Amino acid sequence: MERQEFNERIQKEYDEFKAYMLTLPKEEIFNAGFEIDLKSYLASYLQSEDSPIKQSTIDNLASIDGNVLDYLLDIYLNSDTYYTYDDLCEEILEIFDGEFYDDGDEIE
């Protein structure tokens, strides 16, 4: 998948997420603060021309069925090894950059 097409996919996912969040009551939006913050950061990171994202990483991320941002949020929530968003982004690059990426892997 071309970088521009990938960026458009991520932006669309983020815009849909944001539109949904804005329909929720204030209390639910407040409770979703972490999800909002992480998805905002991930969308920005993945779309940044300054991010060290290789084409193979984009291709592997693009092969995810469904919402990429939801998938990456699940990785973060199901891991106890990430301490910062930068750590998560580096881990994402490692997971999805390899020739050995298997889209059939389950999130642990």
Secondary structure, 3 states (H helix, E strand, C coil): CCHHHHHHHHHHHHHHHHHHHCCCCHHHHHHCHHHHHHHHHHHHHHHCCCCCCCHHHHHHHHCCCCCHHHHHHHHHHCCCCCCCHHHHHHHHHHHHHCCCCCCCCCCC
